[in-house]
Amino acid sequence: MKKAKKQQAGSTPAVVALERAGASFTVHAYTHDPAAASYGEEAAEALGVDPRQVFKTLVAEVDGTLTVAVVPVSGSLDLKALATAVGGKRAAMADPAAAERTTGYVRGGISPLGQRKRLPTVLDASAAAYATICVSAGRRGLEVELAPADLAALADAVVAPIART
């Protein structure tokens, strides 16, 4: 029996998932300020990236099923559009404790990749406007930059217009 490969220091399940998939990506670390009003806007500012190119990972409940929405930090989630994208009728933001427990990540560090339990995922269609986008790498202060098509493929995500600007 082979020994499991030990995670490198600072690695997260999202980074491990990207490495295992052989994906092309860049990890960006920055010092997280616990007083920041918005984790996503903090990331965009710290990385010097357009907030429309940095995406936040939100967990909602669509007809009783936890569902991940990946939208630009510069906008907000359209819950009705999310429900429609996954063939549901009603959506509401998930209980933060349920989101953390199910994904294995803390709020503000939830990644669409490497989750404890893989959830249905929808990536906002605006991501296609960029060669690369940034999403949480699974920890506050850590972002991963990758092609939107790679994120969609690795997360088995539906791509649909789910953000409000």
C-alpha positions in Angstrom: 0.0 0.0 0.0 1.3 3.4 -1.0 1.6 6.2 1.6 -0.5 9.3 0.9 1.5 12.2 -0.3 1.9 14.7 2.5 0.4 18.2 1.8 3.0 20.9 1.4 3.0 23.7 4.0 0.2 26.2 3.3 -1.5 23.9 0.9 -5.3 23.6 1.0 -7.7 20.9 -0.4 -8.4 23.3 -3.3 -4.7 23.6 -4.3 -4.3 19.8 -3.9 -7.3 19.3 -6.2 -5.8 21.6 -8.8 -2.4 19.9 -8.6 -4.0 16.4 -8.9 -5.9 17.6 -12.0 -2.7 18.9 -13.6 -4.4 22.3 -14.0 -2.5 25.5 -14.8 -3.0 27.9 -11.9 -1.2 30.5 -9.8 -1.6 30.9 -6.0 -1.6 34.4 -4.6 -1.2 35.0 -0.9 -1.9 38.2 1.0 -2.2 39.3 4.6 -5.9 39.0 5.5 -7.2 41.8 7.7 -9.9 40.4 10.1 -11.6 43.8 10.1 -12.1 43.9 6.3 -15.7 44.6 5.5 -15.6 42.3 2.4 -13.3 39.4 1.9 -13.6 39.5 -1.9 -13.0 43.3 -2.2 -10.0 42.9 0.2 -8.6 40.2 -2.1 -9.1 42.3 -5.2 -7.4 45.3 -3.6 -4.5 43.3 -2.1 -3.8 41.6 -5.4 -4.3 44.8 -7.5 -6.9 43.0 -9.6 -10.2 44.4 -11.1 -13.0 43.4 -8.6 -14.9 42.1 -11.7 -12.2 39.5 -12.1 -12.1 38.3 -8.5 -15.0 35.9 -7.8 -16.5 35.0 -4.4 -17.9 31.6 -3.6 -21.3 31.7 -2.0 -23.4 28.8 -0.7 -27.2 28.9 -1.2 -29.9 26.5 -0.7 -32.0 25.7 -3.8 -35.1 23.7 -3.1 -33.4 22.2 -0.1 -30.1 21.4 -1.8 -26.9 23.3 -1.0 -25.6 24.9 -4.1 -22.4 26.9 -4.8 -22.6 30.2 -6.7 -19.4 31.8 -8.0 -19.9 35.5 -8.7 -17.8 38.6 -9.1 -17.0 40.4 -5.8 -18.1 43.6 -7.5 -21.7 42.3 -7.7 -24.2 40.3 -5.9 -25.9 36.9 -6.4 -29.3 36.9 -8.1 -31.0 34.0 -6.2 -33.8 33.6 -8.7 -31.3 33.2 -11.5 -29.3 30.7 -9.5 -32.4 28.6 -8.9 -33.3 28.7 -12.6 -29.7 27.8 -13.6 -30.0 24.5 -11.6 -33.6 23.8 -12.5 -35.0 24.8 -9.2 -37.8 27.1 -8.1 -36.6 28.8 -4.9 -33.2 29.8 -3.6 -32.0 31.4 -0.3 -28.6 31.9 1.2 -27.5 28.9 3.2 -26.9 28.9 6.9 -23.2 29.8 7.3 -22.6 26.9 9.7 -24.1 24.4 7.2 -22.0 25.9 4.4 -18.8 25.6 6.5 -19.6 22.1 7.7 -20.5 20.8 4.2 -17.6 22.4 2.3 -15.0 22.0 4.9 -14.0 25.6 4.6 -14.5 28.7 6.8 -16.7 31.6 5.6 -14.6 34.0 3.6 -12.3 31.1 2.6 -14.8 28.8 0.9 -13.4 27.6 -2.4 -15.4 26.1 -5.3 -12.7 23.4 -5.5 -11.7 20.7 -3.1 -14.8 20.8 -1.0 -15.5 18.1 1.6 -18.8 17.3 -0.2 -19.0 18.3 -3.8 -22.0 20.5 -4.3 -23.8 21.6 -7.5 -21.9 24.7 -8.7 -22.8 27.6 -11.0 -20.2 30.0 -12.3 -21.4 33.4 -13.4 -21.2 33.9 -17.2 -19.2 37.1 -16.8 -16.2 35.0 -16.0 -15.8 34.2 -19.7 -14.8 37.8 -20.4 -11.4 37.1 -18.7 -8.4 35.0 -19.6 -8.1 34.2 -15.9 -10.1 34.8 -12.7 -9.3 34.6 -9.1 -11.3 32.5 -6.5 -10.6 31.5 -3.0 -7.9 28.9 -2.6 -9.6 27.6 0.6 -8.3 30.0 3.2 -8.7 33.7 3.9 -5.8 35.5 2.4 -5.2 32.9 -0.3 -6.5 33.1 -3.8 -6.0 30.9 -6.9 -5.9 32.3 -10.4 -7.0 30.1 -13.3 -8.9 30.1 -16.6 -12.6 30.2 -16.1 -13.1 27.2 -18.4 -10.7 25.2 -16.2 -12.6 26.2 -13.1 -15.9 25.2 -14.7 -14.6 21.9 -15.8 -12.9 21.1 -12.4 -16.0 22.1 -10.4 -18.3 20.5 -12.9 -20.1 23.9 -12.9 -22.9 25.2 -15.0 -22.1 28.5 -16.5 -25.0 31.0 -16.4 -25.8 34.7 -15.7 -26.4 34.6 -11.9 -24.8 37.9 -10.8 -26.3 41.4 -10.4 -23.8 44.2 -11.0 
